[in-house]
């Protein structure tokens, strides 16, 4: 996941300003804000990214993650 900042020149040409390969992922960061313009709110965006990661890894995106308890020794 990345975020690319660009402008559109008067000629209509896209000019890349910056490619950020580690964009912020808080509710007020630009990547989630851009996703909201596309129609994905923050919970839907994170759900989408996790499901895509599972699919790439051959996992089961329809099954919940089995995470170890933080209380375990």
Phi and psi restraints in degrees (value plus and minus 20) as a CYANA .aco file:
   2 UNK   PHI    -170.2  -130.2
   2 UNK   PSI     149.4   189.4
   3 UNK   PHI    -150.3  -110.3
   3 UNK   PSI     111.0   151.0
   4 UNK   PHI    -134.7   -94.7
   4 UNK   PSI     105.0   145.0
   5 UNK   PHI    -118.2   -78.2
   5 UNK   PSI     113.6   153.6
   6 UNK   PHI    -169.2  -129.2
   6 UNK   PSI     146.0   186.0
   7 UNK   PHI    -145.1  -105.1
   7 UNK   PSI     142.0   182.0
   8 UNK   PHI    -128.7   -88.7
   8 UNK   PSI      97.7   137.7
   9 UNK   PHI     -89.8   -49.8
   9 UNK   PSI     144.3   184.3
  10 UNK   PHI     -77.3   -37.3
  10 UNK   PSI     -47.6    -7.6
  11 UNK   PHI     -95.1   -55.1
  11 UNK   PSI     -29.8    10.2
  12 UNK   PHI      74.4   114.4
  12 UNK   PSI     -24.3    15.7
  13 UNK   PHI     -96.0   -56.0
  13 UNK   PSI     118.3   158.3
  14 UNK   PHI    -101.8   -61.8
  14 UNK   PSI     112.2   152.2
  15 UNK   PHI    -138.8   -98.8
  15 UNK   PSI      96.6   136.6
  16 UNK   PHI     -96.0   -56.0
  16 UNK   PSI     107.8   147.8
  17 UNK   PHI    -115.3   -75.3
  17 UNK   PSI     -60.0   -20.0
  18 UNK   PHI    -182.9  -142.9
  18 UNK   PSI     122.2   162.2
  19 UNK   PHI    -135.8   -95.8
  19 UNK   PSI      98.3   138.3
  20 UNK   PHI    -126.1   -86.1
  20 UNK   PSI      90.1   130.1
  21 UNK   PHI    -106.3   -66.3
  21 UNK   PSI     -19.8    20.2
  22 UNK   PHI    -155.9  -115.9
  22 UNK   PSI      45.2    85.2
  23 UNK   PHI     -89.7   -49.7
  23 UNK   PSI     135.6   175.6
  24 UNK   PHI     -83.1   -43.1
  24 UNK   PSI     129.6   169.6
  25 UNK   PHI    -148.5  -108.5
  25 UNK   PSI      12.9    52.9
  26 UNK   PHI    -108.6   -68.6
  26 UNK   PSI     150.0   190.0
  27 UNK   PHI     -83.3   -43.3
  27 UNK   PSI     -39.2     0.8
  28 UNK   PHI    -128.9   -88.9
  28 UNK   PSI     -10.9    29.1
  29 UNK   PHI     -98.2   -58.2
  29 UNK   PSI     142.2   182.2
  30 UNK   PHI     -88.6   -48.6
  30 UNK   PSI     -54.8   -14.8
  31 UNK   PHI     -82.2   -42.2
  31 UNK   PSI     -71.7   -31.7
  32 UNK   PHI     -82.9   -42.9
  32 UNK   PSI     -52.4   -12.4
  33 UNK   PHI     -84.6   -44.6
  33 UNK   PSI     -61.2   -21.2
  34 UNK   PHI     -86.2   -46.2
  34 UNK   PSI     -58.6   -18.6
  35 UNK   PHI     -83.9   -43.9
  35 UNK   PSI     -55.4   -15.4
  36 UNK   PHI     -83.3   -43.3
  36 UNK   PSI     -56.9   -16.9
  37 UNK   PHI     -82.7   -42.7
  37 UNK   PSI     -54.0   -14.0
  38 UNK   PHI     -96.7   -56.7
  38 UNK   PSI     -33.2     6.8
  39 UNK   PHI      89.2   129.2
  39 UNK   PSI     -13.4    26.6
  40 UNK   PHI    -125.5   -85.5
  40 UNK   PSI      97.1   137.1
  41 UNK   PHI     -96.1   -56.1
  41 UNK   PSI     153.8   193.8
  42 UNK   PHI     -78.0   -38.0
  42 UNK   PSI     -67.6   -27.6
  43 UNK   PHI     -81.9   -41.9
  43 UNK   PSI     -59.5   -19.5
  44 UNK   PHI     -87.3   -47.3
  44 UNK   PSI     -58.1   -18.1
  45 UNK   PHI     -83.0   -43.0
  45 UNK   PSI     -69.4   -29.4
  46 UNK   PHI     -84.5   -44.5
  46 UNK   PSI     -59.1   -19.1
  47 UNK   PHI     -80.4   -40.4
  47 UNK   PSI     -66.0   -26.0
  48 UNK   PHI     -79.7   -39.7
  48 UNK   PSI     -66.4   -26.4
  49 UNK   PHI     -84.9   -44.9
  49 UNK   PSI     -60.7   -20.7
  50 UNK   PHI     -86.3   -46.3
  50 UNK   PSI     -63.5   -23.5
  51 UNK   PHI     -82.7   -42.7
  51 UNK   PSI     -59.8   -19.8
  52 UNK   PHI     -85.1   -45.1
  52 UNK   PSI     -59.8   -19.8
  53 UNK   PHI     -84.0   -44.0
  53 UNK   PSI     -62.3   -22.3
  54 UNK   PHI     -82.8   -42.8
  54 UNK   PSI     -63.4   -23.4
  55 UNK   PHI     -82.7   -42.7
  55 UNK   PSI     -60.9   -20.9
  56 UNK   PHI     -84.7   -44.7
  56 UNK   PSI     -54.1   -14.1
  57 UNK   PHI    -109.4   -69.4
  57 UNK   PSI     -13.4    26.6
  58 UNK   PHI      55.8    95.8
  58 UNK   PSI      -6.6    33.4
  59 UNK   PHI    -100.9   -60.9
  59 UNK   PSI    -193.0  -153.0
  60 UNK   PHI    -131.7   -91.7
  60 UNK   PSI      75.3   115.3
  61 UNK   PHI     -86.8   -46.8
  61 UNK   PSI     -33.1     6.9
  62 UNK   PHI    -107.7   -67.7
  62 UNK   PSI     -21.8    18.2
  63 UNK   PHI    -132.8   -92.8
  63 UNK   PSI     119.5   159.5
  64 UNK   PHI     -87.9   -47.9
  64 UNK   PSI     130.3   170.3
  65 UNK   PHI     -87.8   -47.8
  65 UNK   PSI     118.2   158.2
  66 UNK   PHI    -117.7   -77.7
  66 UNK   PSI      75.9   115.9
  67 UNK   PHI    -117.9   -77.9
  67 UNK   PSI     124.1   164.1
  68 UNK   PHI     -87.6   -47.6
  68 UNK   PSI     129.9   169.9
  69 UNK   PHI     -91.8   -51.8
  69 UNK   PSI     121.1   161.1
  70 UNK   PHI     -91.3   -51.3
  70 UNK   PSI     -37.7     2.3
  71 UNK   PHI    -105.4   -65.4
  71 UNK   PSI     -30.6     9.4
  72 UNK   PHI     -89.2   -49.2
  72 UNK   PSI     123.6   163.6
